[in-house]
Amino acid sequence: MVKQGEQLYNGRCLRCHGARLAAVGGFTYDLRQLTPAQRDRFFQAVAKGKGAMPAWGDILKADQIEALWAYVQTEAKIGEGAREKRD
């Protein structure tokens, strides 16, 4: 599921949210900040859009959004470990 999410992310999200969730320029939400408790918020934003982010609900199926969530959570944890090592 994470691999599918990575492929979807790279095809749909990377352009704005950056490689491995590391957005440059600070104009998009830092997905690394999403906690497991924010799953519903993520699903809502992806499906319905938010601010400048387009709605993907007509393009992505629920299982694809779930795969994206799995990837985002995996990358956020990897990034968190890297940030802790730097601090």
Backbone atoms as SQL, in Angstrom:
CREATE TABLE atoms (id INTEGER PRIMARY KEY, chain TEXT, resi INTEGER, resn TEXT, atom TEXT, x REAL, y REAL, z REAL);
INSERT INTO atoms VALUES
  (1, 'A', 1, 'MET', 'N', 0.817, -1.188, 0.000),
  (2, 'A', 1, 'MET', 'CA', 0.000, 0.000, 0.000),
  (3, 'A', 1, 'MET', 'C', 0.867, 1.261, 0.000),
  (4, 'A', 2, 'VAL', 'N', 1.941, 1.259, 0.771),
  (5, 'A', 2, 'VAL', 'CA', 2.827, 2.419, 0.835),
  (6, 'A', 2, 'VAL', 'C', 3.452, 2.678, -0.532),
  (7, 'A', 3, 'LYS', 'N', 3.858, 1.613, -1.209),
  (8, 'A', 3, 'LYS', 'CA', 4.459, 1.759, -2.542),
  (9, 'A', 3, 'LYS', 'C', 3.460, 2.371, -3.518),
  (10, 'A', 4, 'GLN', 'N', 2.207, 1.923, -3.475),
  (11, 'A', 4, 'GLN', 'CA', 1.175, 2.498, -4.335),
  (12, 'A', 4, 'GLN', 'C', 0.988, 3.979, -3.990),
  (13, 'A', 5, 'GLY', 'N', 0.983, 4.290, -2.714),
  (14, 'A', 5, 'GLY', 'CA', 0.849, 5.676, -2.272),
  (15, 'A', 5, 'GLY', 'C', 2.000, 6.538, -2.755),
  (16, 'A', 6, 'GLU', 'N', 3.198, 5.977, -2.725),
  (17, 'A', 6, 'GLU', 'CA', 4.372, 6.715, -3.216),
  (18, 'A', 6, 'GLU', 'C', 4.224, 7.021, -4.705),
  (19, 'A', 7, 'GLN', 'N', 3.765, 6.048, -5.467),
  (20, 'A', 7, 'GLN', 'CA', 3.579, 6.253, -6.896),
  (21, 'A', 7, 'GLN', 'C', 2.514, 7.324, -7.156),
  (22, 'A', 8, 'LEU', 'N', 1.419, 7.262, -6.418),
  (23, 'A', 8, 'LEU', 'CA', 0.377, 8.280, -6.559),
  (24, 'A', 8, 'LEU', 'C', 0.905, 9.654, -6.160),
  (25, 'A', 9, 'TYR', 'N', 1.618, 9.707, -5.054),
  (26, 'A', 9, 'TYR', 'CA', 2.183, 10.972, -4.578),
  (27, 'A', 9, 'TYR', 'C', 3.103, 11.561, -5.634),
  (28, 'A', 10, 'ASN', 'N', 4.001, 10.742, -6.160),
  (29, 'A', 10, 'ASN', 'CA', 4.951, 11.241, -7.153),
  (30, 'A', 10, 'ASN', 'C', 4.258, 11.719, -8.425),
  (31, 'A', 11, 'GLY', 'N', 3.146, 11.110, -8.769),
  (32, 'A', 11, 'GLY', 'CA', 2.419, 11.503, -9.965),
  (33, 'A', 11, 'GLY', 'C', 1.468, 12.665, -9.773),
  (34, 'A', 12, 'ARG', 'N', 0.947, 12.840, -8.566),
  (35, 'A', 12, 'ARG', 'CA', -0.102, 13.844, -8.344),
  (36, 'A', 12, 'ARG', 'C', 0.275, 14.961, -7.367),
  (37, 'A', 13, 'CYS', 'N', 1.131, 14.669, -6.400),
  (38, 'A', 13, 'CYS', 'CA', 1.334, 15.595, -5.282),
  (39, 'A', 13, 'CYS', 'C', 2.715, 16.242, -5.240),
  (40, 'A', 14, 'LEU', 'N', 3.691, 15.543, -5.756),
  (41, 'A', 14, 'LEU', 'CA', 5.091, 15.967, -5.664),
  (42, 'A', 14, 'LEU', 'C', 5.299, 17.380, -6.188),
  (43, 'A', 15, 'ARG', 'N', 4.633, 17.716, -7.263),
  (44, 'A', 15, 'ARG', 'CA', 4.807, 19.016, -7.909),
  (45, 'A', 15, 'ARG', 'C', 4.618, 20.160, -6.907),
  (46, 'A', 16, 'CYS', 'N', 3.660, 20.045, -6.026),
  (47, 'A', 16, 'CYS', 'CA', 3.396, 21.115, -5.050),
  (48, 'A', 16, 'CYS', 'C', 3.950, 20.823, -3.665),
  (49, 'A', 17, 'HIS', 'N', 3.883, 19.563, -3.249),
  (50, 'A', 17, 'HIS', 'CA', 4.270, 19.219, -1.874),
  (51, 'A', 17, 'HIS', 'C', 5.713, 18.764, -1.746),
  (52, 'A', 18, 'GLY', 'N', 6.430, 18.645, -2.861),
  (53, 'A', 18, 'GLY', 'CA', 7.853, 18.357, -2.830),
  (54, 'A', 18, 'GLY', 'C', 8.194, 16.888, -2.699),
  (55, 'A', 19, 'ALA', 'N', 9.433, 16.591, -3.064),
  (56, 'A', 19, 'ALA', 'CA', 9.940, 15.222, -2.971),
  (57, 'A', 19, 'ALA', 'C', 9.966, 14.789, -1.515),
  (58, 'A', 20, 'ARG', 'N', 9.418, 13.607, -1.270),
  (59, 'A', 20, 'ARG', 'CA', 9.386, 13.022, 0.070),
  (60, 'A', 20, 'ARG', 'C', 8.784, 13.970, 1.101),
  (61, 'A', 21, 'LEU', 'N', 7.761, 14.715, 0.676),
  (62, 'A', 21, 'LEU', 'CA', 6.972, 15.631, 1.501),
  (63, 'A', 21, 'LEU', 'C', 7.700, 16.922, 1.863),
  (64, 'A', 22, 'ALA', 'N', 8.889, 17.137, 1.327),
  (65, 'A', 22, 'ALA', 'CA', 9.679, 18.316, 1.675),
  (66, 'A', 22, 'ALA', 'C', 9.387, 19.448, 0.684),
  (67, 'A', 23, 'ALA', 'N', 8.299, 20.159, 0.912),
  (68, 'A', 23, 'ALA', 'CA', 7.910, 21.265, 0.032),
  (69, 'A', 23, 'ALA', 'C', 8.916, 22.400, 0.150),
  (70, 'A', 24, 'VAL', 'N', 9.231, 22.980, -0.979),
  (71, 'A', 24, 'VAL', 'CA', 10.136, 24.129, -0.992),
  (72, 'A', 24, 'VAL', 'C', 9.327, 25.404, -1.171),
  (73, 'A', 25, 'GLY', 'N', 9.774, 26.461, -0.556),
  (74, 'A', 25, 'GLY', 'CA', 9.121, 27.746, -0.708),
  (75, 'A', 25, 'GLY', 'C', 8.055, 28.047, 0.322),
  (76, 'A', 26, 'GLY', 'N', 7.572, 27.044, 1.031),
  (77, 'A', 26, 'GLY', 'CA', 6.603, 27.265, 2.095),
  (78, 'A', 26, 'GLY', 'C', 5.224, 27.704, 1.646),
  (79, 'A', 27, 'PHE', 'N', 4.878, 27.474, 0.389),
  (80, 'A', 27, 'PHE', 'CA', 3.554, 27.888, -0.067),
  (81, 'A', 27, 'PHE', 'C', 2.519, 26.778, 0.014),
  (82, 'A', 28, 'THR', 'N', 2.924, 25.561, 0.347),
  (83, 'A', 28, 'THR', 'CA', 1.974, 24.465, 0.536),
  (84, 'A', 28, 'THR', 'C', 2.122, 23.921, 1.954),
  (85, 'A', 29, 'TYR', 'N', 1.105, 23.212, 2.381),
  (86, 'A', 29, 'TYR', 'CA', 1.113, 22.634, 3.727),
  (87, 'A', 29, 'TYR', 'C', 2.218, 21.587, 3.839),
  (88, 'A', 30, 'ASP', 'N', 2.923, 21.607, 4.941),
  (89, 'A', 30, 'ASP', 'CA', 3.986, 20.635, 5.208),
  (90, 'A', 30, 'ASP', 'C', 3.339, 19.334, 5.674),
  (91, 'A', 31, 'LEU', 'N', 3.221, 18.388, 4.773),
  (92, 'A', 31, 'LEU', 'CA', 2.546, 17.120, 5.062),
  (93, 'A', 31, 'LEU', 'C', 3.245, 16.308, 6.139),
  (94, 'A', 32, 'ARG', 'N', 4.497, 16.611, 6.416),
  (95, 'A', 32, 'ARG', 'CA', 5.228, 15.902, 7.465),
  (96, 'A', 32, 'ARG', 'C', 4.655, 16.202, 8.843),
  (97, 'A', 33, 'GLN', 'N', 3.850, 17.256, 8.938),
  (98, 'A', 33, 'GLN', 'CA', 3.269, 17.655, 10.215),
  (99, 'A', 33, 'GLN', 'C', 1.985, 16.899, 10.554),
  (100, 'A', 34, 'LEU', 'N', 1.442, 16.158, 9.598),
  (101, 'A', 34, 'LEU', 'CA', 0.195, 15.425, 9.842),
  (102, 'A', 34, 'LEU', 'C', 0.420, 14.268, 10.810),
  (103, 'A', 35, 'THR', 'N', -0.401, 14.212, 11.827),
  (104, 'A', 35, 'THR', 'CA', -0.329, 13.125, 12.796),
  (105, 'A', 35, 'THR', 'C', -1.377, 12.075, 12.438),
  (106, 'A', 36, 'PRO', 'N', -1.255, 10.871, 12.964),
  (107, 'A', 36, 'PRO', 'CA', -2.268, 9.847, 12.690),
  (108, 'A', 36, 'PRO', 'C', -3.689, 10.314, 13.025),
  (109, 'A', 37, 'ALA', 'N', -3.831, 11.172, 14.007),
  (110, 'A', 37, 'ALA', 'CA', -5.153, 11.670, 14.399),
  (111, 'A', 37, 'ALA', 'C', -5.773, 12.593, 13.350),
  (112, 'A', 38, 'GLN', 'N', -4.983, 13.031, 12.386),
  (113, 'A', 38, 'GLN', 'CA', -5.473, 13.952, 11.364),
  (114, 'A', 38, 'GLN', 'C', -5.847, 13.249, 10.060),
  (115, 'A', 39, 'ARG', 'N', -6.073, 11.972, 10.129),
  (116, 'A', 39, 'ARG', 'CA', -6.426, 11.189, 8.938),
  (117, 'A', 39, 'ARG', 'C', -7.659, 11.750, 8.240),
  (118, 'A', 40, 'ASP', 'N', -8.712, 12.038, 8.990),
  (119, 'A', 40, 'ASP', 'CA', -9.940, 12.556, 8.389),
  (120, 'A', 40, 'ASP', 'C', -9.697, 13.910, 7.717),
  (121, 'A', 41, 'ARG', 'N', -8.894, 14.730, 8.345),
  (122, 'A', 41, 'ARG', 'CA', -8.544, 16.035, 7.760),
  (123, 'A', 41, 'ARG', 'C', -7.848, 15.838, 6.418),
  (124, 'A', 42, 'PHE', 'N', -6.917, 14.893, 6.364),
  (125, 'A', 42, 'PHE', 'CA', -6.198, 14.580, 5.130),
  (126, 'A', 42, 'PHE', 'C', -7.173, 14.112, 4.048),
  (127, 'A', 43, 'PHE', 'N', -8.022, 13.167, 4.389),
  (128, 'A', 43, 'PHE', 'CA', -8.988, 12.629, 3.423),
  (129, 'A', 43, 'PHE', 'C', -9.890, 13.732, 2.881),
  (130, 'A', 44, 'GLN', 'N', -10.370, 14.589, 3.766),
  (131, 'A', 44, 'GLN', 'CA', -11.249, 15.696, 3.370),
  (132, 'A', 44, 'GLN', 'C', -10.525, 16.640, 2.416),
  (133, 'A', 45, 'ALA', 'N', -9.297, 17.014, 2.747),
  (134, 'A', 45, 'ALA', 'CA', -8.536, 17.939, 1.911),
  (135, 'A', 45, 'ALA', 'C', -8.237, 17.338, 0.537),
  (136, 'A', 46, 'VAL', 'N', -7.872, 16.067, 0.505),
  (137, 'A', 46, 'VAL', 'CA', -7.568, 15.421, -0.772),
  (138, 'A', 46, 'VAL', 'C', -8.836, 15.286, -1.612),
  (139, 'A', 47, 'ALA', 'N', -9.895, 14.838, -1.023),
  (140, 'A', 47, 'ALA', 'CA', -11.136, 14.600, -1.767),
  (141, 'A', 47, 'ALA', 'C', -11.826, 15.896, -2.201),
  (142, 'A', 48, 'LYS', 'N', -11.880, 16.872, -1.319),
  (143, 'A', 48, 'LYS', 'CA', -12.667, 18.082, -1.587),
  (144, 'A', 48, 'LYS', 'C', -11.823, 19.296, -1.957),
  (145, 'A', 49, 'GLY', 'N', -10.503, 19.197, -1.744),
  (146, 'A', 49, 'GLY', 'CA', -9.637, 20.344, -1.991),
  (147, 'A', 49, 'GLY', 'C', -9.625, 21.266, -0.788),
  (148, 'A', 50, 'LYS', 'N', -8.637, 22.148, -0.775),
  (149, 'A', 50, 'LYS', 'CA', -8.539, 23.108, 0.333),
  (150, 'A', 50, 'LYS', 'C', -7.643, 24.254, -0.126),
  (151, 'A', 51, 'GLY', 'N', -8.147, 25.465, -0.017),
  (152, 'A', 51, 'GLY', 'CA', -7.371, 26.610, -0.472),
  (153, 'A', 51, 'GLY', 'C', -7.053, 26.471, -1.954),
  (154, 'A', 52, 'ALA', 'N', -5.776, 26.569, -2.290),
  (155, 'A', 52, 'ALA', 'CA', -5.342, 26.452, -3.690),
  (156, 'A', 52, 'ALA', 'C', -5.246, 24.996, -4.157),
  (157, 'A', 53, 'MET', 'N', -5.368, 24.056, -3.216),
  (158, 'A', 53, 'MET', 'CA', -5.263, 22.644, -3.589),
  (159, 'A', 53, 'MET', 'C', -6.547, 22.169, -4.272),
  (160, 'A', 54, 'PRO', 'N', -6.399, 21.544, -5.433),
  (161, 'A', 54, 'PRO', 'CA', -7.603, 21.058, -6.123),
  (162, 'A', 54, 'PRO', 'C', -8.207, 19.838, -5.431),
  (163, 'A', 55, 'ALA', 'N', -9.471, 19.605, -5.709),
  (164, 'A', 55, 'ALA', 'CA', -10.159, 18.416, -5.214),
  (165, 'A', 55, 'ALA', 'C', -9.791, 17.231, -6.097),
  (166, 'A', 56, 'TRP', 'N', -9.441, 16.117, -5.461),
  (167, 'A', 56, 'TRP', 'CA', -9.069, 14.903, -6.196),
  (168, 'A', 56, 'TRP', 'C', -10.118, 13.805, -6.052),
  (169, 'A', 57, 'GLY', 'N', -11.209, 14.099, -5.365),
  (170, 'A', 57, 'GLY', 'CA', -12.228, 13.101, -5.079),
  (171, 'A', 57, 'GLY', 'C', -12.882, 12.478, -6.299),
  (172, 'A', 58, 'ASP', 'N', -12.933, 13.205, -7.412),
  (173, 'A', 58, 'ASP', 'CA', -13.495, 12.658, -8.645),
  (174, 'A', 58, 'ASP', 'C', -12.475, 11.865, -9.448),
  (175, 'A', 59, 'ILE', 'N', -11.205, 11.962, -9.046),
  (176, 'A', 59, 'ILE', 'CA', -10.121, 11.309, -9.783),
  (177, 'A', 59, 'ILE', 'C', -9.581, 10.098, -9.016),
  (178, 'A', 60, 'LEU', 'N', -9.394, 10.267, -7.710),
  (179, 'A', 60, 'LEU', 'CA', -8.837, 9.195, -6.878),
  (180, 'A', 60, 'LEU', 'C', -9.951, 8.462, -6.135),
  (181, 'A', 61, 'LYS', 'N', -9.825, 7.157, -6.078),
  (182, 'A', 61, 'LYS', 'CA', -10.767, 6.328, -5.313),
  (183, 'A', 61, 'LYS', 'C', -10.342, 6.334, -3.847),
  (184, 'A', 62, 'ALA', 'N', -11.247, 5.940, -2.964),
  (185, 'A', 62, 'ALA', 'CA', -10.970, 5.931, -1.525),
  (186, 'A', 62, 'ALA', 'C', -9.738, 5.093, -1.188),
  (187, 'A', 63, 'ASP', 'N', -9.563, 3.950, -1.854),
  (188, 'A', 63, 'ASP', 'CA', -8.394, 3.119, -1.554),
  (189, 'A', 63, 'ASP', 'C', -7.102, 3.785, -2.021),
  (190, 'A', 64, 'GLN', 'N', -7.171, 4.616, -3.037),
  (191, 'A', 64, 'GLN', 'CA', -5.981, 5.345, -3.478),
  (192, 'A', 64, 'GLN', 'C', -5.626, 6.453, -2.490),
  (193, 'A', 65, 'ILE', 'N', -6.642, 7.117, -1.948),
  (194, 'A', 65, 'ILE', 'CA', -6.383, 8.131, -0.923),
  (195, 'A', 65, 'ILE', 'C', -5.824, 7.463, 0.327),
  (196, 'A', 66, 'GLU', 'N', -6.319, 6.281, 0.640),
  (197, 'A', 66, 'GLU', 'CA', -5.785, 5.509, 1.777),
  (198, 'A', 66, 'GLU', 'C', -4.316, 5.168, 1.540),
  (199, 'A', 67, 'ALA', 'N', -3.966, 4.801, 0.324),
  (200, 'A', 67, 'ALA', 'CA', -2.567, 4.505, -0.013),
  (201, 'A', 67, 'ALA', 'C', -1.709, 5.764, 0.111),
  (202, 'A', 68, 'LEU', 'N', -2.231, 6.894, -0.335),
  (203, 'A', 68, 'LEU', 'CA', -1.507, 8.164, -0.164),
  (204, 'A', 68, 'LEU', 'C', -1.268, 8.449, 1.314),
  (205, 'A', 69, 'TRP', 'N', -2.298, 8.220, 2.115),
  (206, 'A', 69, 'TRP', 'CA', -2.178, 8.438, 3.566),
  (207, 'A', 69, 'TRP', 'C', -1.086, 7.541, 4.156),
  (208, 'A', 70, 'ALA', 'N', -1.065, 6.288, 3.742),
  (209, 'A', 70, 'ALA', 'CA', -0.043, 5.361, 4.241),
  (210, 'A', 70, 'ALA', 'C', 1.349, 5.863, 3.879),
  (211, 'A', 71, 'TYR', 'N', 1.503, 6.350, 2.670),
  (212, 'A', 71, 'TYR', 'CA', 2.805, 6.879, 2.237),
  (213, 'A', 71, 'TYR', 'C', 3.168, 8.130, 3.041),
  (214, 'A', 72, 'VAL', 'N', 2.230, 9.056, 3.174),
  (215, 'A', 72, 'VAL', 'CA', 2.497, 10.295, 3.911),
  (216, 'A', 72, 'VAL', 'C', 2.899, 9.982, 5.348),
  (217, 'A', 73, 'GLN', 'N', 2.192, 9.079, 6.000),
  (218, 'A', 73, 'GLN', 'CA', 2.530, 8.732, 7.373),
  (219, 'A', 73, 'GLN', 'C', 3.889, 8.065, 7.475),
  (220, 'A', 74, 'THR', 'N', 4.213, 7.204, 6.518),
  (221, 'A', 74, 'THR', 'CA', 5.522, 6.545, 6.510),
  (222, 'A', 74, 'THR', 'C', 6.634, 7.569, 6.322),
  (223, 'A', 75, 'GLU', 'N', 6.482, 8.453, 5.364),
  (224, 'A', 75, 'GLU', 'CA', 7.506, 9.474, 5.111),
  (225, 'A', 75, 'GLU', 'C', 7.635, 10.450, 6.264),
  (226, 'A', 76, 'ALA', 'N', 6.518, 10.805, 6.868),
  (227, 'A', 76, 'ALA', 'CA', 6.557, 11.725, 8.002),
  (228, 'A', 76, 'ALA', 'C', 7.366, 11.120, 9.144),
  (229, 'A', 77, 'LYS', 'N', 7.199, 9.824, 9.386),
  (230, 'A', 77, 'LYS', 'CA', 7.951, 9.153, 10.457),
  (231, 'A', 77, 'LYS', 'C', 9.434, 9.074, 10.122),
  (232, 'A', 78, 'ILE', 'N', 9.751, 8.802, 8.858),
  (233, 'A', 78, 'ILE', 'CA', 11.156, 8.761, 8.436),
  (234, 'A', 78, 'ILE', 'C', 11.778, 10.138, 8.610),
  (235, 'A', 79, 'GLY', 'N', 11.073, 11.165, 8.162),
  (236, 'A', 79, 'GLY', 'CA', 11.554, 12.537, 8.297),
  (237, 'A', 79, 'GLY', 'C', 11.710, 12.964, 9.738),
  (238, 'A', 80, 'GLU', 'N', 10.803, 12.526, 10.580),
  (239, 'A', 80, 'GLU', 'CA', 10.868, 12.855, 12.001),
  (240, 'A', 80, 'GLU', 'C', 12.132, 12.281, 12.623),
  (241, 'A', 81, 'GLY', 'N', 12.451, 11.046, 12.260),
  (242, 'A', 81, 'GLY', 'CA', 13.677, 10.436, 12.766),
  (243, 'A', 81, 'GLY', 'C', 14.912, 11.179, 12.310),
  (244, 'A', 82, 'ALA', 'N', 14.906, 11.640, 11.076),
  (245, 'A', 82, 'ALA', 'CA', 16.049, 12.385, 10.553),
  (246, 'A', 82, 'ALA', 'C', 16.161, 13.740, 11.259),
  (247, 'A', 83, 'ARG', 'N', 15.027, 14.396, 11.518),
  (248, 'A', 83, 'ARG', 'CA', 15.056, 15.679, 12.204),
  (249, 'A', 83, 'ARG', 'C', 15.546, 15.517, 13.638),
  (250, 'A', 84, 'GLU', 'N', 15.128, 14.420, 14.302),
  (251, 'A', 84, 'GLU', 'CA', 15.575, 14.185, 15.679),
  (252, 'A', 84, 'GLU', 'C', 17.079, 13.968, 15.733),
  (253, 'A', 85, 'LYS', 'N', 17.625, 13.286, 14.741),
  (254, 'A', 85, 'LYS', 'CA', 19.066, 13.043, 14.721),
  (255, 'A', 85, 'LYS', 'C', 19.845, 14.338, 14.531),
  (256, 'A', 86, 'ARG', 'N', 19.288, 15.280, 13.762),
  (257, 'A', 86, 'ARG', 'CA', 19.952, 16.557, 13.533),
  (258, 'A', 86, 'ARG', 'C', 19.930, 17.421, 14.778),
  (259, 'A', 87, 'ASP', 'N', 18.867, 17.315, 15.558),
  (260, 'A', 87, 'ASP', 'CA', 18.706, 18.201, 16.736),
  (261, 'A', 87, 'ASP', 'C', 19.605, 17.842, 17.850);
